Each structure stands twice: as structure tokens, then as C-alpha cells.
Amino acid sequence: MAKNSPVEFFQQVRAETAKVTWPTRRETLITTAMVFVMVFLASIFFLVVDQVLRFGVSTLLTLGH
């Protein structure tokens, strides 16, 4: 594998960056909103699971007394 000069490397980086299809502002906003919704839903899910497990463990511990 041949080594490239720094100038050639940056020219290649610039050429590859030009090929990137960047998302539109609308796509970015929709994706961001979807991420927030999914984080909210996941946090509610884990809250419910945590409360159920807490109740189960506390019930098992009180049975032992």
C-alpha cells in the first residue's frame, strides 16, 4: 500500500465528503423528534419494570419474616 502525501489525503477527504448526501432540515427535525419520543417511551417502560421488580422483591422479603 503506497503512502499518500498529506495534501493528497486531504484532497481525497474533500472528494469523499462531497459525495455525502446530507439530510435536509426537515429530516433532521423529524429524526430528532423520533429520538425524543423513543427515549421517553423507553424511560416509561423501565420505570414500570423497575416498580414491578421493586414490588416483587419487597413482597418476597416480607414473606420471609
C-alpha positions in Angstrom: 0.0 0.0 0.0 1.5 3.3 -1.1 1.7 6.2 1.3 -0.1 9.4 0.2 1.1 12.8 0.9 -0.9 14.9 3.4 -2.1 17.2 0.5 -3.3 14.2 -1.5 -5.0 12.8 1.6 -7.0 16.0 2.2 -8.0 16.2 -1.4 -9.4 12.6 -1.2 -11.2 13.6 2.1 -12.7 16.6 0.4 -13.8 14.5 -2.6 -15.4 11.8 -0.4 -17.2 14.5 1.7 -18.7 16.0 -1.5 -20.3 12.6 -2.2 -22.2 12.5 1.2 -25.9 13.0 1.0 -26.7 15.4 3.9 -30.2 15.2 5.5 -32.5 18.2 5.0 -33.5 20.4 7.9 -36.9 18.7 8.0 -35.4 15.2 8.0 -33.1 16.2 10.9 -36.0 17.7 12.9 -38.2 14.6 12.4 -35.4 12.2 13.3 -34.7 14.3 16.4 -38.3 14.2 17.5 -38.4 10.5 16.9 -35.4 10.0 19.2 -37.0 12.1 21.9 -40.2 10.1 21.7 -38.3 6.8 21.8 -36.3 7.9 24.8 -39.5 9.0 26.6 -41.2 5.6 25.9 -38.1 3.7 27.0 -37.9 5.7 30.2 -41.6 5.0 31.0 -41.0 1.3 30.2 -38.0 1.0 32.5 -39.9 2.9 35.2 -42.7 0.4 35.1 -40.4 -2.6 35.0 -38.4 -1.1 38.0 -41.6 -0.6 40.0 -42.8 -4.1 39.3 -39.5 -5.6 40.3 -39.4 -3.5 43.4 -42.8 -4.6 44.4 -41.9 -8.3 43.7 -38.7 -8.2 45.7 -40.3 -6.4 48.7 -43.1 -8.9 48.7 -40.7 -11.8 48.7 -38.7 -10.2 51.5 -41.8 -9.7 53.7 -42.8 -13.3 53.2 -39.5 -14.4 54.9 -40.3 -12.6 58.1 
